[in-house]
Amino acid sequence: MFNRFIASILPYFPKKFIWIFSRPYIAGETMEDAMRVSKELNRKQIMVTLDVLGEFIKTLEEAEANKTEYLNLIDITYKNGITGNFSVKPTSFGLLIDKEICHDHIREIVAKAASYNGFIRIDMEDSPCTDLEIELFRKLKTEYPGNVGLVIQAYLKRTYQDIKGMQDLNNPEFPLSFRLCKGIYVEHESIAFKKYEEINRSFLEDLELMFINKNYVGIATHDKPLVEGACKLIEKYSVPKEMYEFQMLYGVTPKLRENIVSDGHRMRVYVPFGKKWFGYSTRRLKENPKMASHIIKAIFYKG
Ligand SMILES: Cc1cc2nc3c(=O)[nH]c(=O)nc-3n(C[C@H](O)[C@H](O)[C@H](O)COP(=O)(O)OP(=O)(O)OC[C@H]3O[C@@H](n4cnc5c(N)ncnc54)[C@H](O)[C@@H]3O)c2cc1C
């Protein structure tokens, strides 16, 4: 209760204070920071997916600027020899302002990645975006079959059917590529599972469906029981190593991450960076209010 209260008022605290918490979870403000952290992770045999932090945009000029930033990032990343790909949030490219312009921007980003034989993951946002983001993915997957993937949220009740509905895009040469996560937004109980057990059950059912269909899956979770459940399914379906990977957020549950890597599974870390780190940080704090009390302690207990 106390943690929740602290988490809810943190956005009103000075930025410097939030940075104390944020530093372990964000690569930094610049592309150089993103490259440095990516190289460190690559050295540990961990792949990355890079995300330029952004806030909710209001104009198409902002969408254009975001596209330009990603195009530069792709050049810099591959020229630095980083083993990684990129995650994009379609609303940052104008999805809710002008759908066609957003499609054009993300198509250009996918085309740029494809020129390096690279890959773009379309993050899934809140439920008003679900149909729009599936539609965008369908289009791009047809045009760039090996260079684009989609995030799927296990907490949505519609998800199992959505996975089935996309199987027409699956083929052995270019399998569907999903990142499966629980889902981070606050959704109404009429459309979303709310209980921990329900969400976890749904996650494993979705994962099993993906394995049965021989889709590529990024298993994105820090939840140990889910990691264990996923490992059982990998064994049950003899899923080859090149058909799945685990994914985690930068700085979260590093011990579990290490264990997964040392067990021989592939791992990718989501590395957010950019000048707009503040909004990302406060969202993460609200998601995991327990951390708020650690920050408060860090302020009062010196040394
Ligand atoms: C690589 C990646 C990409 C993602 N992309 C999307 C996306 O596109 N759309 C979307 O809706 N959601 C996305 N998410 C977020 C996801 O939906 C969950 O909200 C988030 O991962 C927490 O769920 P969990 O599976 O880790 O389990 P939880 O039950 O939430 O957490 C299990 C345990 O992990 C630890 N933990 C979890 N989260 C944190 C945290 N933030 N800080 C510190 N410890 C933590 C805690 O110890 C916790 O007890 C992504 C997550 C990952 C890992």
Ligand as a Chemical Component Dictionary entry (heavy atoms), coordinates in Angstrom:
data_LIG
# 
_chem_comp.id                   LIG 
_chem_comp.type                 NON-POLYMER 
_chem_comp.pdbx_formal_charge   0 
_chem_comp.three_letter_code    LIG 
# 
loop_
_chem_comp_atom.comp_id 
_chem_comp_atom.atom_id 
_chem_comp_atom.alt_atom_id 
_chem_comp_atom.type_symbol 
_chem_comp_atom.charge 
_chem_comp_atom.model_Cartn_x 
_chem_comp_atom.model_Cartn_y 
_chem_comp_atom.model_Cartn_z 
_chem_comp_atom.pdbx_ordinal 
LIG C1  C1  C 0 11.719 -7.948  -23.599 1  
LIG C2  C2  C 0 10.376 -7.467  -23.153 2  
LIG C3  C3  C 0 9.573  -6.745  -24.026 3  
LIG C4  C4  C 0 8.294  -6.335  -23.648 4  
LIG N1  N1  N 0 7.472  -5.728  -24.565 5  
LIG C5  C5  C 0 6.197  -5.436  -24.224 6  
LIG C6  C6  C 0 5.274  -4.934  -25.179 7  
LIG O1  O1  O 0 5.579  -4.730  -26.355 8  
LIG N2  N2  N 0 4.000  -4.691  -24.778 9  
LIG C7  C7  C 0 3.589  -4.904  -23.482 10 
LIG O2  O2  O 0 2.409  -4.686  -23.190 11 
LIG N3  N3  N 0 4.463  -5.359  -22.558 12 
LIG C8  C8  C 0 5.749  -5.618  -22.897 13 
LIG N4  N4  N 0 6.607  -6.119  -21.943 14 
LIG C9  C9  C 0 6.230  -6.101  -20.511 15 
LIG C10 C10 C 0 5.505  -7.352  -20.094 16 
LIG O3  O3  O 0 4.237  -7.374  -20.692 17 
LIG C11 C11 C 0 5.324  -7.409  -18.559 18 
LIG O4  O4  O 0 4.555  -6.346  -18.113 19 
LIG C12 C12 C 0 6.620  -7.411  -17.773 20 
LIG O5  O5  O 0 7.614  -8.163  -18.419 21 
LIG C13 C13 C 0 6.391  -8.025  -16.380 22 
LIG O6  O6  O 0 5.910  -9.342  -16.488 23 
LIG P1  P1  P 0 6.755  -10.652 -16.108 24 
LIG O7  O7  O 0 6.438  -11.683 -17.133 25 
LIG O8  O8  O 0 8.160  -10.325 -15.956 26 
LIG O9  O9  O 0 6.100  -11.178 -14.782 27 
LIG P2  P2  P 0 5.739  -10.497 -13.369 28 
LIG O10 O10 O 0 4.848  -11.467 -12.660 29 
LIG O11 O11 O 0 5.240  -9.095  -13.556 30 
LIG O12 O12 O 0 7.131  -10.420 -12.674 31 
LIG C14 C14 C 0 7.804  -11.567 -12.196 32 
LIG C15 C15 C 0 8.976  -11.095 -11.358 33 
LIG O13 O13 O 0 9.915  -10.427 -12.199 34 
LIG C16 C16 C 0 10.445 -9.279  -11.559 35 
LIG N5  N5  N 0 10.065 -8.082  -12.330 36 
LIG C17 C17 C 0 9.109  -8.007  -13.268 37 
LIG N6  N6  N 0 9.065  -6.769  -13.816 38 
LIG C18 C18 C 0 10.001 -6.040  -13.187 39 
LIG C19 C19 C 0 10.453 -4.710  -13.313 40 
LIG N7  N7  N 0 9.943  -3.847  -14.182 41 
LIG N8  N8  N 0 11.456 -4.306  -12.495 42 
LIG C20 C20 C 0 12.013 -5.164  -11.622 43 
LIG N9  N9  N 0 11.631 -6.444  -11.464 44 
LIG C21 C21 C 0 10.646 -6.879  -12.226 45 
LIG C22 C22 C 0 9.913  -9.283  -10.157 46 
LIG O14 O14 O 0 10.829 -9.988  -9.354  47 
LIG C23 C23 C 0 8.637  -10.080 -10.279 48 
LIG O15 O15 O 0 8.256  -10.686 -9.080  49 
LIG C24 C24 C 0 7.857  -6.584  -22.317 50 
LIG C25 C25 C 0 8.670  -7.299  -21.434 51 
LIG C26 C26 C 0 9.900  -7.754  -21.830 52 
LIG C27 C27 C 0 10.723 -8.563  -20.883 53 
# 
loop_
_chem_comp_bond.comp_id 
_chem_comp_bond.atom_id_1 
_chem_comp_bond.atom_id_2 
_chem_comp_bond.value_order 
_chem_comp_bond.pdbx_ordinal 
LIG C1  C2  SING 1  
LIG C2  C3  SING 2  
LIG C2  C26 DOUB 3  
LIG C3  C4  DOUB 4  
LIG C4  N1  SING 5  
LIG C4  C24 SING 6  
LIG N1  C5  DOUB 7  
LIG C5  C6  SING 8  
LIG C5  C8  SING 9  
LIG C6  O1  DOUB 10 
LIG C6  N2  SING 11 
LIG N2  C7  SING 12 
LIG C7  O2  DOUB 13 
LIG C7  N3  SING 14 
LIG N3  C8  DOUB 15 
LIG C8  N4  SING 16 
LIG N4  C9  SING 17 
LIG N4  C24 SING 18 
LIG C9  C10 SING 19 
LIG C10 O3  SING 20 
LIG C10 C11 SING 21 
LIG C11 O4  SING 22 
LIG C11 C12 SING 23 
LIG C12 O5  SING 24 
LIG C12 C13 SING 25 
LIG C13 O6  SING 26 
LIG O6  P1  SING 27 
LIG P1  O7  DOUB 28 
LIG P1  O8  SING 29 
LIG P1  O9  SING 30 
LIG O9  P2  SING 31 
LIG P2  O10 DOUB 32 
LIG P2  O11 SING 33 
LIG P2  O12 SING 34 
LIG O12 C14 SING 35 
LIG C14 C15 SING 36 
LIG C15 O13 SING 37 
LIG C15 C23 SING 38 
LIG O13 C16 SING 39 
LIG C16 N5  SING 40 
LIG C16 C22 SING 41 
LIG N5  C17 SING 42 
LIG N5  C21 SING 43 
LIG C17 N6  DOUB 44 
LIG N6  C18 SING 45 
LIG C18 C19 SING 46 
LIG C18 C21 DOUB 47 
LIG C19 N7  SING 48 
LIG C19 N8  DOUB 49 
LIG N8  C20 SING 50 
LIG C20 N9  DOUB 51 
LIG N9  C21 SING 52 
LIG C22 O14 SING 53 
LIG C22 C23 SING 54 
LIG C23 O15 SING 55 
LIG C24 C25 DOUB 56 
LIG C25 C26 SING 57 
LIG C26 C27 SING 58 
# 
